[in-house]
């Protein structure tokens, strides 16, 4: 990837991490989804579960021809719960999906393009006001569904940066997000790949009990 190089020392360190991970893992082609709406549904369903289970739920919705805003908005809650059963916490997640859909139709008449036409931080604030939509989900929606340069922070991001001394362990979500937003070029492609690469590193090496031998960041100081 050709990315404008940051000028700050911290930005250069972040880009060094990105380049090491990109060279090791290559492009991740994340987030999977056939449409922005599918990405949004996946972002809401993936909270506290594996992507494998999310895929099962999304496939259930696809087979029922329900993976579009109006159909899901009109779908009775009880049927939605049954269709997304594989993700676990299905009652809670059905409520969160319905809360997002209510917001989409009340504010934008169900039109995602109109929703994403808003300025990024203003839309982020609106998304965070929806019950059950936290910062990670909101930023996933903005970045992966809306193509907006909002960096996504997850548990892997926190663990990796903390272990390499770039943040303190008690850093808030917003502090970590600002680290990337303030010190890297505002680039959707970069933010997309960077988050996905950090997830890959977390899954393979930077687990709760770290497996440092062979880690792409072994050479990083």
C-alpha positions, 0 to 999 in steps of 0.5 A: 500500500502507498500511504503518505508517511507521518511526520511525528515520531509516534506516527512513524512508529505506528507505521513501522508496526503497520508495515511489519504486519502487512509484510507478514500477513498481507492484505486481510480483505476485511470486513466481509460483506456483500453490502454496507447494510450487511456489514452493519448487521455483522458489526452489531451481531459480532459483539461477544461472539465469534465471526463463525457464529455471525456468519451463520446468523447472516446466512439465516437472514439471507436465506429468508431474503431479509438482509435489507433495511426495510425487511428487517425493520418490519420483521417481528422481534420474535422471528428476528431472535430465532434467525440470529440464534447462533450468535448467542445473547440473541435477545440483546442483539435483536434489541440492538438491531431493532434500535439501530433500525428504528434510528435509521428509519426515524432519522433517515427514512431507512436510507443508508446513503443519506445517513452516511452523507453526514459529517463523520464525527456528527454521525458517530455521536448519533450512532453512540446514542443508540442503545447497545451501540458502543464506540467499537461498533460505531467505528466499525460501522463508520469505517467498514460500511460507510468508508469513513476514516474512523479508527476501530479499537478492540481488545487486541489493539489495546493489548498489542500497544500496551505490550509494546509501550505505546499506551498505558494499560488503563488508556481509554478507548477514545485515547487509543483511537486518538493515537491513531487518528492524530498521528496517522494519515486520515486514510480509509484503506490504511485504517481498514487494513491496520485494524484487521492486521492487529486482529490477525496478530492478536489471534496468532501471537499476541494472545492472553498468554503471548507467543512472542517467538516468530511474532512479526513485531519481535524486531520492533522497538 
